Every structure is written in structure tokens, then in C-alpha cells.
């Protein structure tokens, strides 16, 4: 339960259980009968207390280790799984075709190779600058209708990968594993959807990816520091775009500014739905013009707009003043 509602680590859960046991034993001996008739809180009493409590402390230690092992085995990925209980919001509105799936799988294979070669900068942008990222969102509802388990598995791997694409040092081994997982999931989806009766595009003309709340990507706290940092990065992206530096502009956007725009969407919808929709539309406009479709003017305009909207969102949520 602690892992689910509090984002605690397995080690912290085990530590909490251990402390609770220790407190129970301490209370029982401090206020219970005195072992061997000794006066309380003397050295003889302490030695008698330790002798009497040793078996119980050993049992508590074994139980705590069991909690740690269980938490490590079953707690990992619980947040991602919980975030994938509902369908991901489509991003591009494009039809789900076998050709599109094959291209996305090829892009993911390229990313796996890039990660294994240690090309950090290309790894940081490749997933978002090809159709693979959009497809993993666009396919979710169609796949979920045919095989909910497969859709949730794909979603969990996508969220795990998105959590790895962040500022600072990248865990290239973890990224390589997740891109391999997603490519396998999409290959599996090809068989599932080919066997289904779906022959029409998943979305129709006039589709609005911002009609429904975006699914949160991380469980990171929405606080002043995080919002301020995202605003600064988005303004940097605008400056890079203005100066013709495509790689730096995209790198400044991808990471927590992108993740934050998803994470803040749900709470913001409740506080100011119109503002949430505007922010979503700005982010989608950026996402659709990355990589081969990069547009410096759109990057400059929309990152500036997104920064302003996040500032307003922070005020609406009582995080910023």
C-alpha cells in the first residue's frame, strides 16, 4: 500500500515496518512486567530485556527482509501500471496501418542501436522525433479494445521509457531495454490488430487529441521548483529556435518540460479546463513538428506560448504567484 499511494521505495517500506516492530517491542517491555525482577532502565534490566526480546527481534528482522524482497519484486513499475489503467490520449490523429507500425518498429530498433553505441544526444531526441512516440499513444485505444492486457503492457513500457528521457545522465542500458520491449509490443500488436475486424482509421477527421485529459507520464510532484525549471527550459528552447539551433531547441523541450505538460494536465483540467486545453494544444503542435517535420517558427512560437501557459497554470493551481 505504501508503494502504491506514497511512491515509497522498497527499502523505505521495509524500514517503516522495522521501526514499527521496534516501537511495539520497546513499548511492551518498557511498560510491561520487569524481566527477572530487575529495576527498570538499569544495566541488568537492559541485558534481561535484550535476552527476552532477541527471538522477537529476529522474527521482526526476517519479516522486514521479506517485506523488502516482496516490495522490490512486486512494487517496481506499480506507478506506471496504475497510470495505464485508462487509455492514453492519441497525439497525431493518424490512421493505424501496418506500414506505420513497421516504420515505428524500425525507429525503435534504431534507438536501441543508438543507445547501445552510447550516442546520448541522439537517444535523447530520437523517440520523440519519429512517429514511434505518437503511434504508441494513437494505437492504445484500438489495441485496448482487442487485447487490454497487451495495451497496458505497451503503455507501461512507454511510460518507463519516457521516465528515462530526462535531463542529466541517461541510463542507456535501461533505455535500450525499454525500446526493445516497445518494439516487441508493437510487433505483437500487428498480429492482434491484423486478426481483428478493424479496417477503418482509429480516429476520424476533425479529431482533437486534447478533447480528453493527457495521461500523466511521471509521478513527480508539481511544485514551484519544477514548474519554474520547465518554464525556463521552454524559453531557452524558443531562443535556440530563433537562433537556428534545432538540436538544442528540441533537447530543451524534450525531458521534464514535455513530461510536466502531461503531468499537470489532469489537475489543471479541474482548476481551469480552457487553460489546460490551450496548453495541451500548444504541446501537441510542438510534438507534431519535431525531427524531420521540425519547424523553427512553430518551435519558437509554441514554446514561448507554453511557458506562459504553464506560468498561468501554476497560478491557477496555487503553486506560483
C-alpha positions as CSV (number, residue, x, y, z in Angstrom):
1,X,0.0,0.0,0.0
2,X,2.8,2.4,0.8
3,X,4.4,1.7,-2.6
4,X,1.1,2.5,-4.3
5,X,-0.1,5.6,-2.6
6,X,3.1,7.2,-1.4
7,X,5.7,6.5,-4.1
8,X,7.9,4.9,-1.5
9,X,10.8,2.7,-2.3
10,X,11.0,-0.9,-1.2
11,X,13.8,0.0,1.2
12,X,11.8,2.7,2.8
13,X,8.8,0.4,3.2
14,X,10.9,-2.2,4.9
15,X,12.4,0.5,7.1
16,X,9.0,1.7,8.2
17,X,7.9,-1.9,9.1
18,X,11.1,-2.4,11.1
19,X,10.6,0.8,13.0
20,X,7.0,-0.1,13.8
21,X,8.1,-3.5,15.2
22,X,10.8,-1.9,17.3
23,X,8.4,0.6,18.8
24,X,5.9,-2.1,19.6
25,X,8.6,-4.2,21.4
26,X,10.0,-1.2,23.2
27,X,6.6,-0.2,24.5
28,X,5.7,-3.7,25.5
29,X,8.9,-4.1,27.6
30,X,9.1,-0.5,28.9
31,X,5.6,-0.6,30.3
32,X,5.2,-4.3,30.8
33,X,6.4,-6.6,33.5
34,X,10.1,-6.3,34.5
35,X,12.2,-9.3,33.4
36,X,13.9,-11.2,36.2
37,X,12.6,-8.8,38.8
38,X,15.2,-6.2,37.9
39,X,14.6,-2.4,38.4
40,X,13.7,-0.7,35.1
41,X,16.2,1.1,33.0
42,X,19.3,-0.4,34.7
43,X,22.1,-2.3,33.0
44,X,20.9,-5.7,34.4
45,X,17.3,-4.8,33.3
46,X,18.6,-3.9,29.8
47,X,20.5,-7.2,29.4
48,X,17.4,-9.1,30.6
49,X,15.3,-7.1,28.1
50,X,17.6,-7.9,25.2
51,X,17.7,-11.6,26.1
52,X,13.9,-11.8,26.3
53,X,13.4,-9.7,23.1
54,X,16.1,-11.3,20.9
55,X,13.8,-14.0,19.4
56,X,11.1,-11.5,18.7
57,X,13.6,-9.0,17.1
58,X,14.9,-11.8,15.0
59,X,11.4,-12.6,13.7
60,X,10.8,-8.9,13.0
61,X,14.1,-8.7,11.1
62,X,13.1,-11.7,9.0
63,X,9.7,-10.2,8.3
64,X,11.2,-6.9,7.3
65,X,13.5,-8.6,4.9
66,X,10.5,-10.4,3.5
67,X,8.7,-7.1,3.0
68,X,11.7,-5.6,1.3
69,X,12.1,-8.5,-1.1
70,X,8.3,-8.5,-1.9
71,X,8.3,-4.8,-2.4
72,X,11.2,-5.0,-4.8
73,X,9.7,-7.8,-6.8
74,X,6.1,-6.5,-7.0
75,X,6.4,-2.8,-6.3
76,X,8.5,-2.0,-9.3
77,X,6.6,-0.4,-12.1
78,X,3.4,-0.1,-10.0
79,X,3.0,3.6,-10.7
80,X,3.4,3.0,-14.4
81,X,0.8,0.2,-14.3
82,X,-1.6,2.4,-12.3
83,X,-1.2,5.2,-14.9
84,X,-2.0,2.7,-17.7
85,X,-5.4,1.6,-16.4
86,X,-7.0,4.2,-18.6
87,X,-6.4,4.7,-22.4
88,X,-3.6,7.0,-23.5
89,X,-4.8,10.1,-25.4
90,X,-4.0,9.9,-29.1
91,X,-1.5,12.5,-30.3
92,X,-1.5,12.7,-34.1
93,X,-4.9,11.5,-35.2
94,X,-3.2,9.4,-37.9
95,X,-4.7,6.1,-39.1
96,X,-3.2,2.9,-37.6
97,X,-1.8,0.9,-40.5
98,X,0.6,-2.0,-40.8
99,X,3.0,0.2,-42.7
100,X,3.0,2.7,-39.9
101,X,3.7,0.0,-37.3
102,X,6.6,-1.4,-39.3
103,X,8.2,2.1,-39.6
104,X,7.8,2.7,-35.8
105,X,9.3,-0.7,-35.0
106,X,12.3,0.2,-37.3
107,X,12.7,3.6,-35.5
108,X,12.7,1.8,-32.1
109,X,15.3,-0.6,-33.4
110,X,17.4,2.4,-34.5
111,X,17.0,3.9,-31.0
112,X,18.1,0.6,-29.4
113,X,21.2,0.6,-31.6
114,X,21.9,4.2,-30.8
115,X,21.6,3.6,-27.0
116,X,24.0,0.7,-27.2
117,X,26.5,2.8,-29.1
118,X,26.4,5.5,-26.4
119,X,25.1,8.3,-28.5
120,X,23.4,10.2,-25.7
121,X,22.2,13.3,-27.5
122,X,20.6,11.3,-30.3
123,X,19.0,8.9,-27.8
124,X,17.5,11.9,-26.0
125,X,15.5,13.1,-29.1
126,X,15.1,10.1,-31.4
127,X,12.0,8.6,-29.7
128,X,10.1,11.9,-29.9
129,X,11.3,13.0,-33.3
130,X,10.0,9.9,-35.1
131,X,6.4,8.7,-35.4
132,X,7.1,6.0,-32.8
133,X,6.1,8.2,-29.8
134,X,2.9,9.4,-31.5
135,X,2.0,5.8,-32.6
136,X,2.3,4.4,-29.1
137,X,-0.4,6.8,-28.0
138,X,-2.5,6.6,-31.1
139,X,-2.7,2.8,-31.1
140,X,-3.7,2.5,-27.4
141,X,-7.5,2.6,-27.7
142,X,-7.6,0.3,-30.7
143,X,-5.3,-2.2,-29.1
144,X,-7.1,-2.0,-25.7
145,X,-10.4,-2.8,-27.4
146,X,-8.9,-6.0,-28.8
147,X,-6.4,-7.0,-26.0
148,X,-6.5,-4.9,-22.9
149,X,-3.5,-6.7,-21.4
150,X,-1.3,-6.1,-24.4
151,X,-2.3,-2.4,-24.4
152,X,-1.4,-2.0,-20.8
153,X,1.9,-3.7,-21.2
154,X,2.8,-1.4,-24.1
155,X,1.7,1.6,-22.1
156,X,3.8,0.6,-19.1
157,X,6.9,0.2,-21.3
158,X,6.2,3.6,-23.0
159,X,5.9,5.3,-19.6
160,X,9.0,3.6,-18.4
161,X,10.9,4.9,-21.4
162,X,9.5,8.4,-21.1
163,X,10.7,8.5,-17.5
164,X,14.2,7.6,-18.7
165,X,14.4,10.5,-21.2
166,X,15.3,13.3,-18.8
167,X,17.9,15.9,-18.2
168,X,21.3,14.8,-16.9
169,X,23.0,11.4,-17.4
170,X,20.9,8.8,-19.2
171,X,20.7,5.1,-18.3
172,X,21.4,3.8,-21.8
173,X,21.1,0.2,-20.8
174,X,17.6,0.8,-19.4
175,X,16.6,2.8,-22.5
176,X,17.9,0.1,-24.7
177,X,15.8,-2.5,-22.8
178,X,12.6,-0.4,-23.0
179,X,12.9,0.4,-26.7
180,X,13.4,-3.3,-27.3
181,X,10.3,-4.0,-25.2
182,X,8.2,-1.4,-27.1
183,X,9.3,-2.8,-30.4
184,X,8.3,-6.3,-29.3
185,X,4.9,-5.0,-28.0
186,X,4.2,-3.2,-31.4
187,X,5.2,-6.4,-33.3
188,X,2.7,-8.2,-31.1
189,X,0.1,-5.5,-31.8
190,X,0.5,-6.1,-35.5
191,X,-0.8,-9.6,-35.1
192,X,-3.6,-8.6,-32.7
193,X,-5.0,-5.8,-34.9
194,X,-4.5,-7.8,-38.2
195,X,-6.7,-10.5,-36.7
196,X,-9.4,-8.0,-35.7
197,X,-12.2,-6.7,-37.7
198,X,-10.9,-3.1,-37.6
199,X,-10.3,-1.8,-41.1
200,X,-11.0,1.9,-40.6
201,X,-8.7,4.5,-39.1
202,X,-8.7,4.6,-35.3
203,X,-9.5,8.3,-35.4
204,X,-11.7,10.4,-37.7
205,X,-11.3,13.7,-39.4
206,X,-11.5,16.6,-37.0
207,X,-10.1,14.5,-34.2
208,X,-8.9,16.6,-31.3
209,X,-6.1,15.0,-29.2
210,X,-6.8,17.5,-26.4
211,X,-10.5,16.7,-26.0
212,X,-9.6,14.3,-23.2
213,X,-7.0,14.9,-20.4
214,X,-3.5,13.8,-21.2
215,X,-2.2,10.8,-19.3
216,X,0.5,11.7,-16.7
217,X,4.0,10.5,-17.6
218,X,5.6,10.7,-14.2
219,X,4.6,10.8,-10.6
220,X,6.9,13.7,-9.8
221,X,5.5,16.4,-7.6
222,X,4.0,19.5,-9.2
223,X,5.9,22.1,-7.2
224,X,7.3,25.6,-7.7
225,X,10.8,24.4,-8.5
226,X,9.6,22.0,-11.2
227,X,7.3,24.5,-12.9
228,X,9.9,27.3,-12.8
229,X,12.5,25.0,-14.3
230,X,10.2,23.9,-17.1
231,X,9.3,27.5,-17.9
232,X,13.0,28.4,-18.1
233,X,13.7,25.4,-20.4
234,X,10.9,26.3,-22.7
235,X,12.1,29.9,-23.0
236,X,15.5,28.6,-23.8
237,X,14.0,26.4,-26.5
238,X,12.4,29.4,-28.0
239,X,15.8,31.3,-28.1
240,X,17.6,28.3,-29.6
241,X,14.9,28.0,-32.3
242,X,15.2,31.7,-33.0
243,X,19.0,31.3,-33.4
244,X,18.6,28.4,-35.8
245,X,19.9,25.7,-33.3
246,X,17.4,22.9,-34.0
247,X,19.1,20.2,-31.8
248,X,19.4,22.4,-28.8
249,X,15.8,23.7,-29.2
250,X,14.5,20.1,-29.3
251,X,16.7,19.0,-26.4
252,X,15.4,21.8,-24.3
253,X,11.8,20.8,-24.9
254,X,12.2,17.0,-24.5
255,X,12.6,15.9,-20.9
256,X,10.7,17.4,-18.0
257,X,9.1,20.3,-19.9
258,X,7.4,17.7,-22.0
259,X,6.6,15.4,-19.1
260,X,5.3,18.2,-17.0
261,X,2.8,19.2,-19.7
262,X,1.3,15.8,-19.4
263,X,1.5,15.5,-15.6
264,X,-0.1,18.9,-15.0
265,X,-3.0,18.3,-17.4
266,X,-5.3,16.4,-15.1
267,X,-5.1,18.7,-12.1
268,X,-5.3,21.8,-14.4
269,X,-8.5,20.5,-16.1
270,X,-10.2,20.5,-12.8
271,X,-9.0,24.1,-12.0
272,X,-9.3,25.7,-15.4
273,X,-10.3,23.4,-18.3
274,X,-9.8,26.1,-21.0
275,X,-6.3,26.8,-19.9
276,X,-5.5,23.0,-19.8
277,X,-6.8,22.6,-23.4
278,X,-4.7,25.6,-24.6
279,X,-1.5,24.1,-23.0
280,X,-2.3,20.7,-24.5
281,X,-2.8,22.1,-27.9
282,X,0.5,24.1,-27.7
283,X,2.4,21.0,-26.7
284,X,0.8,18.8,-29.4
285,X,1.7,21.5,-32.0
286,X,5.4,21.2,-30.9
287,X,5.4,17.4,-30.9
288,X,4.0,17.3,-34.4
289,X,6.8,19.5,-35.7
290,X,9.9,17.7,-34.4
291,X,12.5,15.7,-36.2
292,X,12.0,15.6,-39.9
293,X,9.0,17.9,-39.6
294,X,10.8,20.4,-37.4
295,X,9.6,24.0,-37.9
296,X,11.7,26.6,-36.2
297,X,8.9,29.2,-36.2
298,X,6.4,26.8,-34.6
299,X,9.0,25.8,-32.0
300,X,9.8,29.4,-31.2
301,X,6.1,30.5,-31.0
302,X,4.7,27.5,-29.2
303,X,7.4,27.0,-26.6
304,X,7.0,30.7,-25.7
305,X,3.3,30.2,-25.5
306,X,3.6,27.0,-23.5
307,X,5.9,28.8,-21.0
308,X,3.3,31.5,-20.5
309,X,0.6,28.9,-20.1
310,X,2.5,26.9,-17.5
311,X,3.1,30.1,-15.6
312,X,-0.7,30.8,-15.6
313,X,-1.4,27.1,-14.7
314,X,0.9,27.4,-11.7
315,X,-1.1,30.4,-10.5
316,X,-4.4,28.6,-11.1
317,X,-3.2,25.6,-9.1
318,X,-1.8,27.8,-6.3
319,X,1.8,26.7,-6.9
320,X,3.1,30.0,-8.4
321,X,2.2,33.6,-7.6
